[in-house]
Amino acid sequence: MADVSYPIAALHVGKPADMAFQNQTIRTGINKNPIHEALYLGNENFVGDGQADRKNHGGPDKAVCVYCEPNYTYWKNEHRLAFEYGAFGENVTLGQAEESAIRVGDIYQLGEAVVQVSQPRKPCYKVGAKHKLKHLPKLMEDTGFTGFYLRVIEEGWVEPNVNMQLLESADQLSIADINDIYFHQRDDQASLRRIMDIPELATAWRKMVKTKIY
């Protein structure tokens, strides 16, 4: 297996807080703060992190939200959106990584912790609310630049300057593949079934895909 690793460009955590949205107040954990010291990664999240909507966010299959650092260049060049790291509510901004190279089931060393790719991220309206860009979640779906989630196999400390090192590669669809099928090829029943055949796929995504199969 090739030596594959991605540098952590930034670490972020944040607790739920109130945010104004369309003449109302919503509770959300989308706003994260940069961290410059080691963080302990537990089974469901980093210490100091939290989610307001526990039905749709958080839990073992969504312990760590990851966003690919090269995507920031795309948003700046193509849409003149000069976002700072953490803009998408991610815990880990991952340098040199692309959704096309990350596969569900891949296992990585992340500092002392061992983690596994569990699912793509399905963009939430709160990402758009954060930036006052209602169309941003749809743009994320259209581009496939959604980021992804990790589940924790072994807990441990994670420092901001470590690499995420591939330990075991899964022979499965990539995050980009799954996004393309789910968001753009929902009539392709064979491809939807390929997604369902991924044993490591998170339960929530499995339920979503199942509703599109007939």
C-alpha positions as a printed NumPy array, in Angstrom:
array([[  0.   ,   0.   ,   0.   ],
       [  1.29 ,   3.454,  -0.945],
       [  2.294,   5.849,   1.802],
       [ -0.643,   8.269,   1.9  ],
       [ -0.95 ,  11.056,   4.425],
       [ -2.587,  14.457,   4.601],
       [ -1.422,  17.331,   6.806],
       [ -3.896,  18.927,   9.166],
       [ -4.207,  22.547,   8.102],
       [ -6.376,  23.474,  11.093],
       [ -8.338,  22.054,  14.029],
       [-11.62 ,  23.566,  15.226],
       [-14.179,  22.918,  17.956],
       [-17.178,  24.794,  19.229],
       [-20.202,  24.446,  21.468],
       [-23.767,  25.175,  20.316],
       [-24.767,  28.825,  20.398],
       [-27.624,  31.007,  19.201],
       [-27.452,  32.483,  15.694],
       [-29.828,  34.847,  13.905],
       [-31.492,  33.381,  10.815],
       [-34.454,  34.715,   8.814],
       [-35.925,  36.834,  11.604],
       [-35.548,  34.056,  14.129],
       [-32.92 ,  32.576,  16.4  ],
       [-31.569,  29.092,  15.808],
       [-29.298,  26.996,  17.998],
       [-26.305,  25.584,  16.164],
       [-22.773,  24.255,  16.581],
       [-21.734,  25.402,  13.079],
       [-19.441,  28.124,  14.453],
       [-16.102,  26.615,  15.392],
       [-13.01 ,  28.17 ,  16.949],
       [ -9.42 ,  27.408,  15.878],
       [ -7.437,  25.312,  18.341],
       [ -3.649,  25.442,  18.598],
       [ -3.08 ,  22.736,  21.196],
       [ -3.654,  19.006,  21.489],
       [ -7.298,  17.897,  21.692],
       [ -8.66 ,  14.629,  23.   ],
       [-10.812,  12.786,  20.488],
       [-13.433,  10.619,  22.144],
       [-15.904,   8.179,  20.68 ],
       [-18.386,  10.874,  19.603],
       [-16.422,  14.103,  19.299],
       [-13.426,  16.18 ,  20.257],
       [-13.47 ,  17.463,  23.815],
       [-14.865,  20.97 ,  23.595],
       [-17.042,  20.275,  20.583],
       [-20.802,  19.845,  20.432],
       [-23.926,  19.82 ,  18.276],
       [-27.302,  21.423,  18.903],
       [-29.394,  19.1  ,  16.719],
       [-28.41 ,  15.661,  17.944],
       [-30.963,  13.978,  15.708],
       [-29.169,  15.041,  12.519],
       [-25.663,  15.838,  13.755],
       [-23.105,  14.164,  15.953],
       [-23.012,  10.606,  17.224],
       [-20.455,   7.842,  16.616],
       [-20.742,   7.93 ,  12.8  ],
       [-20.221,  11.71 ,  12.767],
       [-17.591,  12.084,  15.451],
       [-15.313,  14.252,  13.293],
       [-16.337,  16.552,  10.462],
       [-13.582,  16.965,   7.865],
       [-13.336,  19.508,   5.055],
       [-10.731,  19.4  ,   2.298],
       [ -8.442,  22.427,   2.339],
       [ -8.012,  22.643,  -1.5  ],
       [-11.757,  23.328,  -1.783],
       [-11.165,  26.737,  -0.224],
       [ -9.156,  27.708,  -3.309],
       [-12.08 ,  26.741,  -5.527],
       [-14.563,  28.855,  -3.573],
       [-12.218,  31.836,  -3.745],
       [-11.348,  31.525,  -7.444],
       [-14.736,  30.514,  -8.827],
       [-17.156,  32.293,  -6.491],
       [-15.022,  35.034,  -4.895],
       [-15.751,  33.596,  -1.469],
       [-12.663,  34.158,   0.656],
       [-13.584,  31.791,   3.462],
       [-11.304,  31.175,   6.404],
       [-10.587,  27.637,   7.621],
       [-13.462,  26.368,   9.71 ],
       [-15.998,  28.193,   7.528],
       [-17.9  ,  24.971,   6.862],
       [-18.15 ,  24.032,  10.512],
       [-15.497,  21.354,  10.165],
       [-13.367,  20.03 ,  13.014],
       [-10.461,  19.159,  10.735],
       [ -9.38 ,  21.168,   7.724],
       [ -7.369,  18.576,   5.797],
       [ -4.526,  19.756,   3.604],
       [ -3.9  ,  18.267,   0.139],
       [ -6.996,  16.065,   0.393],
       [ -9.778,  15.733,  -2.172],
       [-13.132,  13.981,  -1.932],
       [-12.18 ,  11.912,  -4.988],
       [ -9.301,  10.289,  -3.077],
       [-11.137,   9.543,   0.179],
       [-13.118,   6.301,   0.32 ],
       [-15.77 ,   5.21 ,   2.775],
       [-14.146,   2.551,   4.947],
       [-10.621,   3.986,   4.745],
       [ -8.876,   3.787,   8.119],
       [ -6.435,   6.501,   9.211],
       [ -4.127,   7.295,  12.084],
       [ -5.002,  10.741,  13.404],
       [ -2.521,  11.583,  16.136],
       [ -3.005,   8.91 ,  18.803],
       [ -6.502,   8.153,  17.514],
       [ -7.542,   5.699,  14.809],
       [-10.484,   6.783,  12.671],
       [-12.527,   5.473,   9.74 ],
       [-14.307,   7.341,   6.949],
       [-18.025,   6.733,   7.522],
       [-19.983,   8.887,   5.057],
       [-20.068,  12.054,   2.956],
       [-21.421,  15.156,   4.593],
       [-24.893,  16.183,   3.455],
       [-24.773,  19.99 ,   3.624],
       [-27.203,  21.54 ,   6.073],
       [-29.007,  24.862,   5.632],
       [-27.061,  26.151,   8.635],
       [-23.895,  26.382,   6.521],
       [-25.739,  28.848,   4.312],
       [-27.213,  30.618,   7.322],
       [-23.754,  31.091,   8.822],
       [-22.549,  32.971,   5.739],
       [-25.902,  34.485,   4.73 ],
       [-25.636,  32.518,   1.484],
       [-28.824,  30.49 ,   1.143],
       [-27.556,  28.759,  -2.012],
       [-24.263,  27.56 ,  -0.49 ],
       [-25.469,  24.06 ,   0.548],
       [-26.727,  23.47 ,  -3.015],
       [-23.393,  24.641,  -4.428],
       [-21.629,  22.168,  -2.159],
       [-23.836,  19.371,  -3.486],
       [-23.352,  20.46 ,  -7.107],
       [-19.562,  20.551,  -6.819],
       [-19.266,  17.499,  -4.581],
       [-17.142,  19.598,  -2.224],
       [-19.112,  18.496,   0.817],
       [-16.441,  17.143,   3.118],
       [-16.975,  13.912,   5.039],
       [-17.251,  12.355,   8.474],
       [-15.079,  10.025,  10.533],
       [-16.009,   7.49 ,  13.188],
       [-13.536,   6.753,  15.957],
       [-12.061,   3.26 ,  16.282],
       [ -9.512,   4.174,  18.954],
       [ -9.67 ,   7.325,  21.053],
       [ -6.62 ,   9.513,  21.614],
       [ -4.961,  12.908,  21.568],
       [ -4.673,  14.85 ,  18.313],
       [ -2.255,  17.735,  17.795],
       [ -2.826,  20.457,  15.173],
       [  0.41 ,  19.78 ,  13.299],
       [  0.102,  16.016,  12.718],
       [ -0.692,  14.2  ,   9.482],
       [ -3.692,  11.952,   8.907],
       [ -1.925,   8.76 ,   7.828],
       [ -3.673,   6.045,   5.816],
       [ -3.499,   2.684,   7.611],
       [ -5.921,   0.619,   5.548],
       [ -7.454,   1.441,   2.191],
       [-11.023,   0.326,   1.49 ],
       [-11.887,  -0.931,  -1.989],
       [-15.078,   1.105,  -2.028],
       [-16.614,   4.156,  -3.679],
       [-15.014,   7.509,  -2.934],
       [-16.789,  10.387,  -1.244],
       [-16.907,  12.116,  -4.64 ],
       [-18.415,   9.011,  -6.275],
       [-21.151,   8.737,  -3.662],
       [-21.942,  12.447,  -3.887],
       [-22.202,  12.272,  -7.664],
       [-24.513,   9.265,  -7.582],
       [-26.73 ,  10.504,  -4.778],
       [-27.055,  14.126,  -5.867],
       [-26.925,  13.748,  -9.673],
       [-27.672,  10.157, -10.734],
       [-30.622,   9.084,  -8.632],
       [-32.141,   7.187, -11.561],
       [-29.061,   4.96 , -11.721],
       [-30.409,   2.164,  -9.562],
       [-27.341,  -0.042, -10.016],
       [-25.062,   2.699,  -8.677],
       [-27.39 ,   3.382,  -5.762],
       [-27.168,  -0.309,  -4.893],
       [-23.378,  -0.081,  -5.03 ],
       [-23.58 ,   2.542,  -2.323],
       [-25.831,   0.288,  -0.263],
       [-23.296,  -2.541,  -0.617],
       [-20.636,  -0.587,   1.296],
       [-20.575,  -2.284,   4.715],
       [-18.847,   0.644,   6.441],
       [-21.394,   3.235,   5.261],
       [-23.093,   5.059,   8.134],
       [-26.645,   4.036,   8.965],
       [-28.068,   7.506,   8.31 ],
       [-26.728,   7.565,   4.76 ],
       [-27.863,   3.999,   4.178],
       [-31.417,   5.033,   5.087],
       [-31.258,   8.046,   2.766],
       [-30.06 ,   5.992,  -0.187],
       [-32.592,   3.242,   0.471],
       [-35.448,   5.692,  -0.063],
       [-34.245,   6.245,  -3.651],
       [-34.181,   2.573,  -4.588],
       [-37.23 ,   0.999,  -6.201]])
